[in-house]
Amino acid sequence: MSDPHAFAALLPNVEAVARAAGAIAMEFFRPGAPTRAEVSHKPGGSPVTEADLRIDRFLRDRLHALSPDLGWLSEESADSPERLGRDALFVVDPIDGTRGFAAGDPCFAICVAIIAGGLPVLGVVHAPALDETFVALAGGGARRNGAAIAVSRRRELAGASVSAPDSLAADLRRSGLSFSQQPRLPSLAMRLLRVAHGEFDAALARKNAHDWDIAAADLMLREAGGALTDFSGHAPLYNRADPIHPALAAGPPGLQADLIQAAREGAARAARRPAPEEP
């Protein structure tokens, strides 16, 4: 399936499936308290809950019923090289922000994207505990709870509101930039979407984000007038053999180049610092 009109026809149904998955998540979510779901850990230490796995199965069943010819990539499913031969595929994060979800933080989301030709063409991000649903189609704009969204109109990076991990925020400060550091939200998708609808002026993400973390939000940023790129200015490509991405920057076109330059300059200054002397 590569017809844009066919993807447009899928959007209401994909949104409905994401909302239904959100209802499953809310069965296990306890605001400000540990989840009711059983929690285990993957190799490497990241948590996965009973809710992640149940939602993954639900999404796979329901989305494949909508479009059986699409491939599949999900954080909680075994990957298969079969997806690389597909013209289009679903890319899914059953719960983006699992660590926060397990601890009772409402900033988690169900993320669904359709990738065609290496780029996202449809996206849905549903944050049930925040009562927020974002949808986007390539060339069709982006919406939050039904209302069109747009990135900040800010053109000066100095004084901007920026969400970033502490290490990347430190790089910005080393470059001499003065800015308002915003919370680093548990869900990377929601961090990027705060930029897409103008609540944050810009955001940074450390390396090692996966396709499922960013694909839907990437489309929404683009459709809201912004950009998501690596620190060389290249937009992400999806459905590669290795679905992992380098450090990323998100913002309006007027800030993006300056944001990347400041982050790179600060990192370079940190690298030039002399090592502390041995006692």
Rosetta blueprint (number, residue, H / E / L):
1 M L
2 S L
3 D L
4 P H
5 H H
6 A H
7 F H
8 A H
9 A H
10 L H
11 L H
12 P H
13 N H
14 V H
15 E H
16 A H
17 V H
18 A H
19 R H
20 A H
21 A H
22 G H
23 A H
24 I H
25 A H
26 M H
27 E H
28 F H
29 F L
30 R L
31 P L
32 G L
33 A L
34 P L
35 T L
36 R L
37 A L
38 E L
39 V E
40 S E
41 H E
42 K L
43 P L
44 G L
45 G L
46 S L
47 P E
48 V E
49 T E
50 E H
51 A H
52 D H
53 L H
54 R H
55 I H
56 D H
57 R H
58 F H
59 L H
60 R H
61 D H
62 R H
63 L H
64 H H
65 A H
66 L H
67 S L
68 P L
69 D L
70 L L
71 G E
72 W E
73 L E
74 S E
75 E L
76 E L
77 S L
78 A L
79 D L
80 S L
81 P H
82 E H
83 R H
84 L H
85 G H
86 R L
87 D L
88 A E
89 L E
90 F E
91 V E
92 V E
93 D E
94 P E
95 I E
96 D E
97 G L
98 T H
99 R H
100 G H
101 F H
102 A H
103 A H
104 G L
105 D L
106 P L
107 C L
108 F L
109 A E
110 I E
111 C E
112 V E
113 A E
114 I E
115 I E
116 A E
117 G L
118 G L
119 L E
120 P E
121 V E
122 L E
123 G E
124 V E
125 V E
126 H E
127 A E
128 P H
129 A H
130 L H
131 D L
132 E E
133 T E
134 F E
135 V E
136 A E
137 L E
138 A L
139 G L
140 G L
141 G L
142 A E
143 R E
144 R E
145 N L
146 G L
147 A E
148 A E
149 I L
150 A L
151 V L
152 S L
153 R L
154 R L
155 R L
156 E L
157 L L
158 A L
159 G L
160 A L
161 S E
162 V E
163 S E
164 A L
165 P L
166 D H
167 S H
168 L H
169 A H
170 A H
171 D H
172 L H
173 R H
174 R H
175 S L
176 G L
177 L L
178 S L
179 F L
180 S E
181 Q E
182 Q E
183 P L
184 R L
185 L L
186 P L
187 S L
188 L H
189 A H
190 M H
191 R H
192 L H
193 L H
194 R H
195 V H
196 A H
197 H L
198 G L
199 E L
200 F L
201 D L
202 A E
203 A E
204 L E
205 A E
206 R L
207 K L
208 N L
209 A E
210 H E
211 D H
212 W H
213 D H
214 I H
215 A H
216 A H
217 A H
218 D H
219 L H
220 M H
221 L H
222 R H
223 E H
224 A L
225 G L
226 G L
227 A E
228 L E
229 T E
230 D E
231 F L
232 S L
233 G L
234 H L
235 A L
236 P L
237 L L
238 Y L
239 N L
240 R L
241 A L
242 D L
243 P L
244 I E
245 H E
246 P L
247 A L
248 L E
249 A E
250 A E
251 G E
252 P L
253 P H
254 G H
255 L H
256 Q H
257 A H
258 D H
259 L H
260 I H
261 Q H
262 A H
263 A H
264 R H
265 E H
266 G H
267 A H
268 A H
269 R H
270 A H
271 A H
272 R H
273 R L
274 P L
275 A L
276 P L
277 E L
278 E L
279 P L
